[in-house]
Amino acid sequence: MQINIREIDHVVIRCADLDNMVNFYHTVLGCPVEKEQRDLGLVQMRAGRSLIDLLAVGAKIDRPESGQPGAGRNMDHLCVRVEPFDADALREHLKKHGARIGEEARRYGAEGFGPSLYLFDPEGNMVELKGRPDA
């Protein structure tokens, strides 16, 4: 049997301040809330065809062995494809919302090499905004 992966379905980010993280992913990155299960400490945000799940530390479905937010074990980074990719406009938008911005570079992704910009959410998780691959 061969497993054929089509795309990323979702990524789960463990967070200390669920409401602050929901606000960031909604306001700064434009991800609408898809589903809330506050009794479980889970909010699922729509990111194009994928989901970003925000899971509160200590939630009913939290797995302590995964590590604590900011300890480097909750995730390395999340990469989302954005279109159009206008680095100057993206930087301006991120600055307006007080987001900490990382480096911009040409990086390899699912569709090949293309522009990319790093930023950090309120709990220090790195998010990569990836543009259309080079022609």
Summary of the structure (lengths in Angstrom):
residues: 135
radius of gyration: 15.3
end to end distance: 34.8
largest distance: 49.3
contacts: 361
relative contact order: 0.19
helix: 19%
strand: 39%
